[in-house]
Amino acid sequence: MIKQNLQKLKENIPTHVSLVAVSKTKPISAIQEAYDAGQRDFGENKIQEMASKHEDLPKDIRWHMIGHVQTNKVKYMASFVHLIHGVDSLKLLKEINKQAKKHDRVINCLLQARIAVEETKFGMPFSEIKALLNSDELLELQNIKIVGLMGMASFTSDKEQVINEFSLLSKHFKTLKTFNFTNFQLSTLSMGMSADYKLAIEQGSTMIRVGSAIFGLRNYIS
């Protein structure tokens, strides 16, 4: 079923849009099945769970950290993480840079912008993102690279609201693409999940994060 779901999904998204299979809470067997079907990008929201799966699965998997990141846990993924989606502070960037330096690598990051109306959503207001870009401290971080923006729309049945939120993020993404530093070169706009990825793609998303449409709604039993 996972293979069929992946095939159907990929047939319905443009070739320029990357698909991150959200594998949080899913067992090794389910991820392996998706891997065998050709999927290489997987997203987890808990660092230590991702690190454990990294140990047990093929090493050419590109692991995406899509959840809120606590600074004290960055060290557990610094040696292998492909892309960190939820970067929402200069403090976190500094910690990622510190841990990346220990492993002699550059870690790619997305700045999480706050576009939803819910207070529970993480992310930075666009004013803070612009202030970050004007910070001399950012230029000193040579072991991170900000490659894009990420945002999560409101959980609502109001389609127009979701479209407006994605449109706002896309607008700012296009504006910020004009900035170009050694460690800041935007190419990725990560927005859209199982329920709203089609709307996100229409508004310019280049990366979607899909879980239930691939693995199903219920958790697998190990």
C-alpha positions, 0 to 999 in steps of 0.5 A: 500500500505504501508503494502505491500511495507514493506512486500516486502522490508523485504522479500528482506533484510537479517534478520540481517539488521535493517530497519529504515522507513524514515517518514520525512514529512509524516503524523501521519496516514501514520506512524500509518499504517506502525506501524500497519504493524509491523514497529517500527523504524522510521527516521526523519530529523527535531528534532521538527517534530520528537518530535511532532510525538513522542507525538501523536504516540505509545510510543514503536516506536524507533525514529531515528534522521537521519538528521544534528543535531544542538546542540541547538535542542538536548534538544527537543529529549533527553528524547526519541530518540533511536539513533542519526545517524548524529554525526559529532563532539566532540562538538555535542557529548558533548551536547548530553551527557549533555542533556542525563544526565538531563534525566538520560539516555544514548543516542546511537549515530553513528559517521557520516563518510564523504565518498561521494565526494559532498561538501554538504554531512556532516560527519567527515573524518576518520582522525578526527574520529580516533583523536576523539577516541584518545581524553581523552574528549571522555572517560569523556562522560558517558551519550552517547554511540557510537554504530556504523558508518553512511555514505551516498554515492554520489548521482550518477548513477556510481554504481562502485563509490557507491560500493567503497564508501560503501566498504571504510566505511565498511573497516573502520568500521571493523578496528574501531570495535577493539576499545572497551571503555565503551562508544564506542562499534561498532555494527551498520553500517548504510548505504544505502537508497531506491536507493542504499540499496542493494549495501550497504547490499552487502558491509556489512551494518547492518542498512538501511534507506528507505523512498520512497520504503515504503511511495511512492515518493509523500508526503501524505496529512494530 
